[in-house]
Amino acid sequence: MDIKMPGRAVADVAIQLQAEPSLSETPVVFLTGTVTAPQIVRHGRKAGGLRFLPKTMPLETLIARLGNILRGHAQR
C-alpha cells in the first residue's frame, strides 16, 4: 500500500486487513516516498509487524525485496 493513500488512513486499512480472518496472515507492505531508504534502515524495516519500503528503489530491487518478504512469510 502507498503510505499516502487518498481518502483513508493506511494504518486503518492494515488493521482492518489483519482483523479479517481470511486476510489476517497476509503480509502488509507500505511503499513510501516520504521516508528514504537510509531512514528505513536506521529506524528498522518493520514497525508493528508492518514493513516499509521506499518508493525510490529500483524496480528490480523492489521486486526482490517483495519476493523475500513473501518467501519469509510462506516459511512461517
C-alpha positions in Angstrom: 0.0 0.0 0.0 1.1 3.5 -0.6 1.5 5.2 2.8 -0.3 8.3 1.5 -3.4 6.6 0.1 -6.1 9.2 -0.6 -9.3 9.1 1.4 -8.2 6.5 4.0 -5.6 6.2 6.7 -3.4 3.3 5.7 -2.9 2.2 9.3 -6.7 1.7 9.5 -6.6 -0.4 6.3 -3.8 -2.5 7.7 -5.7 -3.0 11.0 -8.9 -4.0 9.0 -6.9 -6.5 6.9 -5.4 -8.1 10.0 -8.8 -8.3 11.7 -10.3 -10.1 8.8 -9.8 -13.9 9.4 -9.3 -14.7 5.7 -6.6 -12.0 5.3 -5.0 -11.9 8.8 -1.9 -13.8 7.6 -1.4 -11.6 4.5 1.8 -9.6 4.8 1.3 -5.8 4.6 3.9 -3.7 3.0 3.9 0.1 2.8 5.5 2.0 0.0 6.6 5.4 1.0 8.2 8.4 -0.7 8.3 10.4 2.5 10.9 8.2 4.1 14.2 7.4 2.5 15.9 4.0 2.3 18.6 5.1 4.9 15.9 6.3 7.3 14.0 2.9 6.9 17.3 1.1 7.7 18.1 3.3 10.6 14.6 3.0 12.2 14.1 -0.6 11.3 12.3 -2.1 8.3 9.3 -3.1 10.4 7.0 -1.1 12.7 4.3 -3.0 14.5 5.0 -6.0 12.2 4.4 -3.9 9.1 7.1 -3.5 6.5 8.1 -0.2 4.9 9.9 0.1 1.5 11.0 3.4 -0.1 9.4 4.2 -3.5 12.8 5.4 -4.7 14.4 2.0 -5.0 15.0 0.5 -8.5 12.1 -1.7 -9.7 14.4 -4.9 -9.7 15.3 -4.2 -6.0 11.6 -3.7 -5.1 10.6 -7.0 -6.8 13.5 -8.8 -5.0 12.5 -7.4 -1.6 8.8 -8.2 -2.1 9.9 -11.7 -3.1 11.9 -12.1 0.1 9.0 -10.9 2.2 6.6 -13.3 0.6 9.1 -16.2 0.9 9.8 -15.4 4.5 6.1 -15.3 5.2 5.4 -18.6 3.4 8.1 -20.3 5.6 6.3 -19.5 8.8 
